[in-house]
């Protein structure tokens, strides 16, 4: 028979999650979220993000693993320990807010205050509504509120439980872009007041990068890499992570040595200098490499760059899309089917005569080239010498 861990009154501490199962929903994920930290779970639909939130909240029971929060054991399969959802101090904001339609905003928040004497619930609920900027709206039913206001009621209700962890499941997806940005700002400010772990599920990489301290990349229930957004975008652990983060410029290459014995990265007809990681690899080693599009520098017409670490290469423009003030450019090459993508200010693209079919030279900054030597490559790539 399963047991439960009652735990002490509300305390603050790390949330640690490790869950695994073969099915029916495959899971093999592990992550940690510290007090005051916001961790974003990102990945495609079906990657297990919402299932993991439900497991933390006690609404889904994985086959194996451990879930601990603030020193309490909420789930430990080896010890047959499973704490019921009602016993976990969790604040959960659903994608559709899950407000009771027959209760006004104040009453929806009061639902989370069952631990208080009845006489105290109304003023506390009003205080929480004021905290999320809904003063004077406590008497309105959910269908009398805007999407942004309903989201605030759901957040107030989640926080009124004085949770040990706050779980947000696509909380801004049902509102317009202007409201979404306003709510994102409000969450960023609210984080400074609530020093508990916050786990956010989102499909929006820009939202995750803007709000989260760290991102956890998920695919098919597996956690692939955890790091701050900038580190993930510049140093993905594998081509799979790069693709899931919508990063382009992932290529195959071979380690070679120049006449002086220095390691270089052979890519088609070019031998590229790499700032770090190449010297420890043997000549002939095949690997995958990645370059952020911000580390592609366009050469001005008639004025080729002569920087020490700039790796000049030449390609032809196969695609150019004008997206407001920026132009998205793709270069094609004769030695591979992959394209090199980068962005440049629209006025600079026009000044340099960029157009489909034009031949241009760019530099691949050596400091931006990220090697992934452990990634499996699907084919042999001949070295060009």
N, C-alpha and C positions, 0 to 999 in steps of 0.2 A: 504493500500500500504506500502511496506517495505521502510525503511529509511536506510541511510548509515551514518557512523561516519567517517568524514574525518580525524580527528586527526592531531596532530602537525607534523612538520618535524621529521625525524628519531630520535627516542629516545631509550634509553635502559631501560628495566625493566622486571619483571616477565612475563612468559607465564602461564596462568591458563586456564585449560580446564575442562569443565563439560558437558557431552553430554549423552543423553538418548533417546531411542526409542525402540519400540517392534519389528519393522521390517521395511523393508525387511531384513536389516542387524541389528540384535539385538545389542544394545549398552547400557551400563550402566557404564560409565567410568569417572573418575575424577583424575586429577594430576596437579602438578605445576612444573615448571622448572625455576630456577633463572638465572639471567645473569651470564655467565661464567660457568654454570653447564651443564653437559652432562647427560641427562636422557635417558636410554635405555628402549624401549618397547619390552618385550619378551613374548613369548607364542607360542603355536602351530599354524600351518596354519589355517586360518579361525577365528582367535581370535580377529580380528578387528584392528590389528596394522596399516596396510596401510590405512584403512578407516579413522582412527583417524588422520593420517598425512594429508590425503586429506581434512578432515574437517578443520584442522588448516589452510591449504593453501587456503581454499575457493573453492576447487574443488568438495566438497561433502557437502550437507546441511543436518544435522541431524534434527530430528523432534523437539527435545527440547534441552535446555542447554544454556551455555554461554562460549564464548571464548574471552579472553582478552589478550593483549600483550602490555607491556610498557605503560599501562594506556589507551590504545585505546580499544574500544569495537568492536570486529570483528563479533561477533554473540551473539545475546540475543533474544531467542525465545519469551520471555514474552513481549518484546518491539517491536517485529517484525523488529529487526535490523539485517541486513546482509550486510557486506561489500564485494564488489566484489573482486575476486582474484587479479585483476590488481591494486587495491588500497592497498592491504596488502603488507607490506615489508617483504616478505618471500623468503628465498633462499632454493630451493628444488633440491636435487640430487636424481634422479630416479635410480632404480635398473639397468636399461639398458642404463643409462646416458642421453638418449633422445637428443643427439646432432643432429644438422641439417647436414645430410650427404653431401649436396652440398656446405656447407660453411667450410672454413678452421678453424683451432683452434682459431685464432685471431678473425675472424668474428663471431664465435659462442659466444665468450665472449662479443663482441661489441653489440650483440643483447640485453644484459642486461643493456646497458649504454644509453638507449634512453633518459634519463633525461639530458644528457650532450650535449653540442654543438657538431656537427658532427666532427669538427676539433680536438676535445679533445679525442674522443673515441678510436682511434687507440693507442696512447701512454698509455692511462690508461689500455686498454686491454693487451698490452705488459707487463705492470707492474704487472698485476695480474698473467699472465702466468709465469713471473719470480718468483713470490712469491710461486708458486706451482712447481717450478723447471722444467719449460718447456721453458727456454730461447732458442731462435733460432728455435723453432718448430711451431711458429705461422702460418706459411704458409702451414702446412700440413693438408690434409683432414682427417676426422675421420678414414677412412679405411686405412690410412697410419700410424696410431698410434697404439701402443700396448694397451691392455686393461687397464693397469695401467695409461698410458698417457691419454687415453680417460676419465678415472675417474677424473684425475687432471683437465682436461679442464672443465668437468661438475662442479667440485667444484669451480674453478675460476669463472665460469659464475654465479654460485649461490651467491658467495661472492661479485661479482662486483656490485650487486644490493644494496650493503650496507644494508643487511636485518636486521630486528629486531629479527628474529629467523631463525635458520638454521635447515632444516629437511633433514634427511638422510635415504633413504629407501633401506636397504640392499646394501649399496654402494660398498661393497667389494666382493660380492658373485660371480661376473663374472670373477674374476682373480684367478691365481694360488696361492698356499699357500705362496710361498716366496714373491710374489708381495703384497699379502694381508697383511702380517706382516709389510712390508715396508710402505705401505699406512696407516696402523694403527698407526705406529710410527709418521708419518708425521702429521696425524690428532691430535695426542696427543700434538705435538709441536705447531701446528697451534692454538689449543685451548687457548694457553697462550696469543695470540695476538688478538683474537676476543672475546670480553667479552659480548656475547649475549647468550641467551638460545639455546641449541643444543639438538634436539630430534633424537635419532637413533633407527631405527627399525632393528632388527637382530634376526635370528634363532640361532645364535652361542652364547651359554652361556659363553664360555671362552672369546669371543670377548667382550661381554657386561660387564663381570666382569673386564676385563683389561682396558676398555676405559671409562666406565660410573662412575659417582659419585653415582648415584642411579639407581636401576632397578625398573620398574613398571611391575608386572606380570599380564598378561591378559589371559582371557579364555572366549570364547563365548561372546566377547564384553564387559565383566566385568573386571574392575580393582580390583584385589584381594589383593595386598599388594605392598607397595612401601618402599624401604629401600636400603642402601648400600649393595653391593653384599655379603660381609662377614656376615652381619646381616641376610640377607635372607637365606644364605646357612646354617647358624647355628641355626636360630630361625624362620623357616617358620610359618606363621600364622595358617596354616591348612594342613591336609594331601593332599588336592588338590594342594596347592602351592608347597609342597614338591615334589609331582609327576611331576608337570609341570617344576620344576627346576632339574628334573632327580636325585632327592635325594632318596636314599633307606633308609632302617632301620626305617620304620614307623610301630609301633606295638600298640596293645591294652594292657591295664593293669588296675589294681584295687588298690585303696588306702587302705592300711592296717596299723595296728599299731603293733610294736613289744612289747616284754614283758615290756619294760620301757616306753611304750606309745608313742614312736617316730614313726612318719609316715614313711612308706616305700612303694615302688611300687612293687606290686606282679605281676610278669611276669612268668607264668608257675611255676616251682618249686622254683624260686628265689625271694628273697625280696631285691630289689635294693635300695640303698641309692641314693637320689637325692639332689643336692647341693641347689636348691632353687625352691620354688613354691609349694612344697608338703604340708608344714605345715598348710597352710590355707584351705586345702581341707578336706572334711569330710571322715571318714572311710567308705568304701564301694563304694565310687565314682568311676565310670568307666571312663576311659579317653584314649586318644591316646597320644603316646609319640614318640619322634624322637631322633636319635643319629647320628651325623655326623660320617662318616666312619673314620675320623682322630682321633676320640676319642675311637676307639677300639684298645686295646693294646694286642698283642700276648704274651703269656707267653712262656718263653724259656723252652725247654724240660728238665724236671727234676729239674727246678728251678722256682716253682710257685711264682708269685708276692704276696707281703704282704702289699701293700699300703693301707692306711686307707680308701680311697674312691674308691676302684678299682672294686668292684662288680664282682668278678670272676664267670664266667659261662663256661659250657662245651658244645660243639657241635661237629658235624661231618662235615668234608669238603664235600660239595655236588657239588662244582664247583670250579675250579681254572684255570684261564686263564693267560698265560704269555704275557704281553704287553711290550716288550722291557725290560727296567730296573725295571719294577714294575709288581707284580703279583696281580690280582684281585681274591679275595677269597670269597666264600659264605659258611656260616655255616647253617646246618639244625638242627632242634630240634624236639623232640617227641611231645611236647605240642602244636605246631602250625604249620601251613603250610608256614608261612613266613620265609625268610632266612635273616641272618645278614651278611652284606657285608662290607668288608674293603680291604684296599690295603697295601701291604708290599713290600719292596725291594725284587727283585727276588732272590738275593743271600741269603737273610735272610730266605726266604721261603724254599729254598733248604737246607740251613743249619739246619733248624728245621724240615726237613722231611715232609713238607706239601704235601699232595697228596689226591686225591679223596678217600673218605672212612675213612681217618684217623680221630681219635678223638683228639681234641685240646682244650685248655683252653685259654680264652681271658678275659680281664677286660673291663668293660664298665665304662668309667670315669664319676663319678657323676656330675662333672662340665659341662659335655657335654650333659647330658640328658635334653631334652627340652619337657615340658609338653604342651599338647594342650587339656585342659579340656573341652573346648566348642565344640570340634569336635564330631559329631554324630557317634556312633559306630553301626555297622550293626548287632551285635549279642551279646548275653550275654556271659561273660567269667567267669567261676567259679574260685573262689579264692582258691589257694592251701595253706593250713595251715599245 
